[in-house]
Amino acid sequence: MVQFHEHIISDLLEDPNGGLVVLSSGLSLSKLIATLLSLHSSDQGTLLILSANPCQRKSILISNPNPNFNDGSVEITSELPAHQRNALYSSGGVYFITSRILIVDLLTSRIPTSKIAGILILNAHSLSETSTEAFIVRIMRSLNKNAYIRAFSDKPFAMVSGFAKAERIMKCLFVRKLHLWPRFQVYVSQELEKSPSEVVDIRVPMNSAMKGIQKAIIEVMDACLKEMRRTNKVDVEDLTVENGLFKSFDEIIKRQLDPIWHTLGKKTKQLVSDLKTLRKLLDYLVRYDAVTYLKYLDSLRVSESFRSVWIFAESSYKIFEYAKKRVYHFARSEAGKPTGQKTNVSGKKRKSKESSTDKEASGGGVFLQEILEEPPKWKVLRDILEEIEAERKKQASLSDEFMSENDDDSNGIVLVACKDEHSCMQLEDCITNGPKKVMREEWEKYLLSKVDLKGYQGRQKGAKKKAKEPKGFGILDGVVSRIGKEDGEPSSINKQENDALLAAASAIKNLSKKETAVEDTCQHDVGNEVNEPGRRIGKSKKPLEKHIKTRSKSKTSDTSQVASPVNESERTGDNTIAEDGLHEGEQRTLLAGNSVLRRHTEDIDVDITTSRRPLPPVHFHALESDQPILDILKPSIIIAYHPDITFVREVEVYNAENPSKKLKVYFLFYEDSTEVQKFEASIRRENGAFESLIRQKSMMMIPVNLDDHLLGVNFPSESQSSVALNSITRKAGGRKETDKEMQVIVDMREFMSSLPNVLHQKGMRIIPVTLEVGDYILSPLICVERKSIQDLFGSFTSGRLYHQIEMMVRYYRIPVLLIEFSQDKSFSFLSASDIGDDVTPNSIISKLTLLAMHFPRLRIVWSRSLHATAEIFASLKANQDEPDEAKATRVGVPSEEGIVENDVRAENYNTSAVEFLRRLPGVTDSNYRALMDGCSSLADLALLPVEKLADLMGGQKAARTLREFLDAKYPTML
């Protein structure tokens, strides 16, 4: 354990009430929690851990030095029965628990709160006054004031979003001390910088196409931000390109625009979405290969071409042009001869392409020349691995003693840290099979996806031909016809270029079928070669002579033009096309119609004669998995392929915990890229967040009697009591009214929301049970089904809402549908411009109207926020009896005989016949129950005379209307 963890623990143990700890990201929060758990003893009581995600739970279990903690059940879930949970609460152990189960057990008094030592809350930055964790702490403090509450967060920037967020979190957790531990804290910096590791910072230059894409994206993003500034709806200080590189930028914009979202125009709403798309484009540029990036751009062009603002920006076309140049080059040839022989895209070739006319193209053919530009980092990563293995062999040959020491100190594994799983798998494939084969596979997948898309569109087009086609083009009934969109390709792509891609894809598809047939016939001869795993890293006898210091200076050349060595499996895989005689000399061509797909193989002959240099064992790790990979593998060499500030801190802590291990870390950055800018900005953002927290801590105002103040315990003085008595002297001579405790029966599933917490704050008693009908029972007559906006749309789509309302109407006199809006969002379904005049099946307004017409007794209540809902519930419960818990749980649950107890409108009657009766002329909600009591079936109703019907229906007019309907003649075919 590092020493600054000991200082944090000692500060926490000084205060028996607990505190809030905010750490820099990556400073091993899981190890800190595990050390706290190891100090816990069963004599103190049971310790509960809240809000831990699965990755944090796994890291804590791995890091815990106490072996007894890993034995038995360490998690309390809803799957455990109540008596078993009660036994665990009294056992004095340490348990992870979900907030929903804990709050239900607290409200039902199943927890012996005197035996709870304390609660640890992780991810404190996600808490608020209405969260379930705050509800749990408030009840726990009221029942056991000796239990400590310790909250932790490693997201300092999230702690400063909003007004005085840290202070509000401390108040709802009933803690008084805030512990801040940034990276620049004295103890932390001294510990991590005591024995620094060897760091090699390699700046890989981007090629011209990547620089052009990055510059174009930044220009488009800046143009979108300028459009946002013109709306005067957002704080101008937040609208910078640097902030736009982070995911939190979306939250900043959303938090400012949500209250006025319904007043914004379509263009402003689209700009918010476009900024998110542009941030992804910048991130994917330095993360993925050229073919994958082009495929993502094609998907954006199809899905967003008609509604996006950024696509119509001045520089957006450069993004698509440069992305295509990294993958292939399209040109026309005269009389079958290509216009150029260069392997890369040049300015002259682009001009010849643009100046060529359709007449010239018709005289000759077209060809696609493959570029398949490899990411520059691939070659650099390969060089680093070769150098690492060469240095190890060189040191081992100098001294055998060093080799024995190295075996004890390191397992020889090189850890490569990437952003996501896709990058890990692709890099592993690149190291194993060579970069050319990886790019070839991605290119073939891209072309085959074109064929699949074309086949799907052909089927769609054939289905549309059956419909009547319009006779002209233009604007008809306000609809602009989509000309040229049948192929699913935007108009900026030349039709001949698209046809050439499809022709090349069809040729590759046919070629793969032939190869499959050949492999099936020759499988028994080459079975040993085909079944070779091909995933092991090959080694050769040639050592590497270059070093990292000299090689880092030579990275200025364009790495896309350098051929990487390929192994035997790649050579056999790429030369399978030669069996059909489709390549001659240095270039292979695939002919399809009048289009040509030209492949470059000038480097393959060199690769065949070049042996592969040896590589060390490599493990690729995805940073998004949040696994404690450093403690598991214990590597001595780490390569940060995608540098991340959190991972850098984890490496620093790992180096401080293992000072004897000579750690070497490589950082791979694209020079002058947004990758470097984002990494440096993340450090500045975190330091700025801690500086803000330090200022808030110096000015923080926490009440002295915090528990009594927040728990609602009041000690009125004599003056206050006299004023209170004088205010009610007109009510029964000053007689003091007895306070009536309101009770609300709440379904178990509703504790995922914050409404039970707010109701409890209003002084209502919450009774958690499992309800079959409704979410909240306010009285024996009132049943409420609560729907948030998102849940309302989903319930209408699935049809679940109709069934829920039908059940409430059958079992309760006053069914209520509560539509609850969020407090920080607009109080409206749609903006005024989105509301149409016609009734449409997809409109939410039309669906609500049909629902109200189908269930006339349904009451729809609109609530602006959670607190407004609590006020509505209090007003609805006025002059109403309190609900019965036993009856509420039996509603909708049939007995052994299939009959529901005390139910007059459920399984005792034929519901279909009741619905038919209510739709007869003259039958209303006020008289249909009397008709049901006066006759046993619809057949008996048809035989009743008018006088009897008048007595049951309460009037002659309604009786005659029903009688005339029943006796009316109907036409026949006879």
PyMOL commands that set and color helices and strands:
alter all, ss='L'
color gray80, all
select helices_A, chain A and resi 3-14+29-38+54-63+67-70+82-89+99-107+113-115+124-126+132-143+156-159+165-173+186-192+208-230+236-238+243-245+248-263+266-287+290-304+310-312+316-325+347-355+358-363+376-398+400-409+421-433+435-464+495-521+527-530+548-556+559-561+568-580+604-609+623-625+629-633+645-657+674-698+706-711+718-727+732-734+748-752+755-761+789-798+800-811+832-834+844-854+866-877+885-890+911-918+928-934+938-943+946-953+956-967
alter helices_A, ss='H'
color red, helices_A
select strands_A, chain A and resi 18-23+46-50+75-76+94-97+116-121+148-153+178-181+198-205+328-332+366-370+414-418+475-476+479-480+583-584+587-592+595-600+618-622+637-640+664-671+743-747+765-769+776-777+782-788+814-820+859-863
alter strands_A, ss='S'
color yellow, strands_A
deselect
rebuild
show_as cartoon
